[in-house]
Amino acid sequence: MNKLTMPLSSGLKYLLNTTKRTLCVTGASLLMFVSSTASATPISDMYVFGDSLSDTGAFTALAPGFCPDPPYADCRFSNGPVWVEHLATDLGVSATTAYAGGTNWAIGGQRTDNLFADSNFGGQLFNYLGSAGGMADADALYVIWAGGNDFLQNDPDGTYTPGDAAQNIVDSVATLALAGAMNFLVPNLPIAAPWAIEFNMALANGLNGISSGLNITQLDVFSTFVDITLNPGDYNLTNVTEPCLDVANATLCTNPDEYLLWDQVHPTAVGHQLIASAALAALAVPEPALLVLFGFGMLALVRTRRKMFL
């Protein structure tokens, strides 16, 4: 029987225990990596593709029985709004699920091949383009965050390779660009495991290879989580390695606003706010007080087994 593990929280704990003594943290390294010049130009709308990290209630419309039970909030995979909802508010647009008439096509549990798939398999991009008559709004922002479920569902090892997963996202960007899209926000994975780090590297290289003429902002969530893990007090957090909700034992922490992780693989509502602040800063959108994130000097590798779903 495969053991249920915590790929995100265990990786963060590994980073905290093994790298805090050796990292030289400065404000100059690996804050965000951007493959083209980010712009503060207002956007017309925001279209989102991905998994539960960006899902704003897809199952409410698609299959209510699949919504996570309380204390999960409003069919989100967290205890409150997810990061794209905060980002949408900051940008003056909406992140309502597309399955209830909005622009967010993300669905919990989906992999990168569920994004870049033909219409016969319900690919998110093809469903969006079908609804838009095959033309993408050139003034909109297109958010694509996926890959976590390729990692988590990779059993046996090799079922979903990091290179293929990264290429699916690159192909998704290219497909949208051919339809007229210009502006993209693509986060990487905040998972300290060899598969995920190889994925992050392949994703960055692939996006850099198609960036000419496009505005692609690559959001380095991995670096963001490393800094939060090493400097929790800077973010008013007291626990950055353990989940607030222990699903297996049905226990809940008393102070979720002081936790980075809601469950084994999903951030708390506060964690999502931190991701949104990092995204807003990477997009070069003015904000009264931008979150200052620091870089890191090395990548830590930790192997985990994976069976949870993003």
C-alpha positions in Angstrom: 0.0 0.0 0.0 1.3 3.5 -0.8 1.8 5.7 2.1 0.2 9.1 2.3 2.8 11.7 2.7 3.2 15.5 2.7 5.3 16.5 -0.3 5.1 20.3 0.3 5.3 20.4 4.1 8.0 17.8 4.4 10.0 19.6 1.8 9.7 22.9 3.7 10.7 21.1 6.9 13.8 19.7 5.2 14.7 23.1 4.0 14.3 24.6 7.4 16.3 21.9 9.2 19.2 21.5 6.7 19.7 24.8 4.9 19.1 27.6 7.4 22.7 27.4 8.7 24.2 27.6 5.2 22.1 29.9 3.2 23.3 33.4 2.7 20.1 35.3 2.2 20.3 38.6 0.4 17.9 40.9 -1.4 19.7 40.5 -4.6 19.3 36.9 -5.7 16.5 34.9 -7.3 13.6 37.0 -6.2 11.6 36.4 -9.3 12.7 35.5 -12.7 11.0 37.3 -15.6 11.6 36.2 -19.2 10.3 39.4 -20.7 9.8 42.9 -19.5 6.8 43.0 -17.1 4.4 45.9 -17.7 2.1 47.9 -15.4 -0.4 48.4 -18.2 -3.9 47.7 -17.0 -5.4 44.4 -18.2 -8.8 43.8 -19.6 -9.4 40.5 -17.9 -7.7 37.5 -16.4 -8.0 33.9 -17.5 -6.7 31.2 -15.2 -5.8 27.6 -16.0 -4.5 25.0 -13.5 -5.4 22.9 -10.5 -6.6 23.3 -6.9 -4.1 26.0 -6.1 -6.0 28.3 -8.4 -9.5 26.6 -8.3 -12.2 29.1 -7.2 -15.0 26.7 -6.8 -15.2 24.7 -10.1 -16.8 21.7 -8.4 -19.6 23.8 -7.1 -20.8 24.0 -10.7 -19.3 20.7 -12.1 -19.8 18.2 -9.3 -20.8 19.6 -5.9 -20.1 16.2 -4.3 -16.4 16.7 -5.0 -16.1 19.9 -3.0 -13.9 19.4 0.0 -15.9 19.4 3.3 -15.6 22.1 6.0 -13.4 23.4 7.4 -12.4 23.9 3.8 -14.1 27.1 2.7 -16.6 27.6 -0.2 -15.4 24.6 -2.3 -11.8 26.0 -2.2 -8.9 23.7 -1.3 -7.9 26.1 1.6 -9.6 27.8 4.5 -10.4 30.9 2.4 -9.8 32.7 -0.9 -7.0 31.4 -3.1 -4.2 33.6 -4.5 -5.8 34.4 -7.9 -8.8 35.8 -6.1 -6.6 38.3 -4.3 -4.7 39.0 -7.4 -7.9 39.6 -9.4 -9.1 42.1 -6.8 -5.7 43.9 -7.0 -5.9 44.1 -10.8 -9.6 45.1 -10.9 -10.8 41.9 -12.6 -12.6 38.7 -11.6 -11.4 35.2 -10.8 -14.9 33.6 -10.7 -14.9 30.0 -11.9 -15.6 29.6 -15.7 -18.0 26.8 -14.9 -20.3 29.4 -13.4 -19.8 32.0 -16.1 -16.4 33.4 -15.1 -12.9 33.3 -16.5 -11.1 30.8 -14.2 -10.9 27.4 -15.8 -8.8 25.8 -13.1 -10.0 22.5 -11.6 -8.7 20.7 -8.5 -6.8 17.5 -9.2 -5.9 18.2 -12.9 -2.5 17.7 -14.4 -0.7 19.6 -17.1 -2.0 17.2 -19.7 -5.5 18.2 -18.6 -4.7 21.8 -19.6 -3.1 21.0 -23.0 -5.5 18.4 -24.4 -7.9 18.3 -27.3 -11.5 19.1 -26.7 -12.4 15.4 -26.6 -10.6 15.2 -23.3 -11.9 18.4 -21.9 -8.7 20.4 -22.0 -9.0 23.7 -20.2 -7.4 25.7 -23.0 -9.5 24.2 -25.7 -12.7 24.8 -23.7 -11.7 28.4 -23.2 -10.8 29.0 -26.8 -14.0 27.3 -27.9 -16.0 29.7 -25.7 -14.1 32.6 -27.1 -14.5 31.7 -30.8 -10.9 30.7 -31.1 -9.6 34.2 -30.4 -7.7 35.1 -27.2 -8.0 38.7 -25.8 -4.6 40.3 -26.4 -5.1 42.7 -23.5 -5.9 40.0 -21.0 -3.6 38.3 -18.5 -3.3 34.5 -18.9 -2.3 32.6 -15.7 -1.1 29.0 -16.0 -0.1 27.2 -12.8 0.1 23.4 -13.0 2.5 20.5 -12.6 1.9 19.7 -8.9 -0.5 16.8 -9.8 1.9 15.4 -12.4 4.3 15.1 -9.5 1.8 13.8 -6.9 0.2 11.3 -9.3 3.5 10.1 -10.6 3.1 6.5 -9.4 4.9 4.4 -10.5 7.8 6.8 -10.9 8.1 7.9 -14.5 4.4 8.0 -15.3 4.6 11.7 -15.7 8.0 13.1 -16.4 9.1 16.7 -15.4 10.2 17.5 -18.9 6.9 16.4 -20.4 4.9 18.3 -17.7 6.9 21.5 -18.4 6.5 21.1 -22.1 2.7 20.9 -21.7 2.7 24.3 -20.1 5.1 25.7 -22.7 2.8 24.3 -25.4 -0.2 25.9 -23.6 1.4 29.3 -23.7 2.3 28.8 -27.4 -1.3 27.7 -28.2 -2.8 30.8 -26.5 -0.2 33.0 -28.1 -1.1 31.7 -31.6 -4.7 32.6 -30.7 -3.7 36.2 -29.9 -2.7 36.2 -26.2 0.3 38.3 -25.2 0.5 38.5 -21.4 1.2 35.5 -19.3 1.9 34.8 -15.6 3.4 31.3 -15.0 4.4 30.2 -11.5 6.7 27.3 -10.8 6.4 24.6 -8.1 7.3 25.3 -4.4 8.2 21.7 -3.8 11.7 20.7 -2.6 12.0 17.4 -4.5 14.2 16.4 -7.5 11.2 15.9 -9.8 9.8 19.4 -9.1 13.2 21.1 -9.3 13.9 19.5 -12.7 10.4 20.6 -13.7 11.1 24.2 -12.6 14.3 24.3 -14.6 12.7 22.8 -17.7 9.8 25.2 -17.4 12.0 28.2 -17.2 14.1 27.1 -20.2 11.1 26.3 -22.3 9.4 29.6 -21.6 12.6 31.5 -22.3 12.7 29.8 -25.6 9.3 31.1 -26.7 9.4 34.5 -25.0 10.2 36.7 -28.0 7.4 39.1 -28.6 5.4 37.9 -25.6 5.2 39.3 -22.1 5.8 36.2 -19.9 6.3 36.7 -16.2 7.7 33.6 -14.5 6.8 33.7 -10.8 9.4 31.9 -8.7 7.1 30.6 -6.0 9.9 28.2 -4.9 12.1 31.0 -3.9 9.2 32.7 -2.2 8.5 29.7 -0.1 12.1 29.2 0.8 12.3 32.8 2.1 9.0 32.4 4.1 10.4 29.1 5.5 13.7 30.7 6.6 12.2 33.9 7.8 8.7 33.2 9.1 8.6 36.1 11.5 8.9 38.5 8.6 5.5 37.3 7.5 3.9 37.1 10.9 3.9 33.3 10.8 4.8 30.9 13.6 4.6 27.6 11.8 5.8 27.1 8.2 6.4 23.3 8.1 3.3 21.7 9.6 -0.2 21.8 8.2 -2.9 23.5 10.2 -5.4 20.8 9.2 -4.3 17.2 10.0 -6.7 15.3 7.7 -5.6 11.9 8.9 -6.3 12.6 12.5 -9.1 15.1 11.9 -7.5 17.9 14.0 -7.3 21.6 13.3 -4.9 24.2 14.6 -6.3 27.1 16.6 -4.4 29.8 14.8 -4.5 29.2 11.0 -3.5 32.8 10.2 -0.1 31.9 11.7 0.4 28.9 9.4 1.7 28.7 5.9 0.1 25.4 5.1 -3.5 24.5 5.4 -3.1 20.8 4.6 -0.3 18.6 3.3 -0.2 20.3 -0.1 -2.2 23.5 0.0 -1.4 26.9 1.5 -3.6 28.6 4.1 -5.6 31.7 3.1 -2.7 33.7 4.5 -0.3 31.7 2.4 -2.3 32.4 -0.7 -2.3 36.1 0.2 1.6 36.0 0.2 1.6 34.3 -3.2 -0.7 36.9 -4.6 1.5 39.7 -3.2 4.5 38.1 -4.8 2.6 37.8 -8.1 1.6 41.5 -8.0 5.2 42.5 -7.4 6.4 40.4 -10.3 3.9 41.9 -12.6 5.2 45.4 -11.7 1.7 46.5 -10.7 1.9 49.4 -8.2 0.8 48.6 -4.7 1.0 50.7 -1.5 3.3 48.2 0.2 4.9 45.5 -1.9 6.0 42.4 -0.2 9.8 42.2 -0.1 11.1 38.7 -0.8 14.6 37.5 -0.5 16.5 35.1 -2.6 18.5 32.0 -1.7 21.9 30.6 -2.4 21.2 26.9 -3.0 18.5 24.4 -3.9 17.8 21.6 -1.5 16.6 18.3 -2.8 14.4 15.9 -0.9 12.6 12.9 -2.2 9.0 12.2 -1.1 6.4 9.8 -2.2 3.2 11.3 -3.4 -0.4 10.4 -3.4 -2.3 13.6 -2.4 -4.0 15.7 -5.1 -3.6 19.4 -5.8 
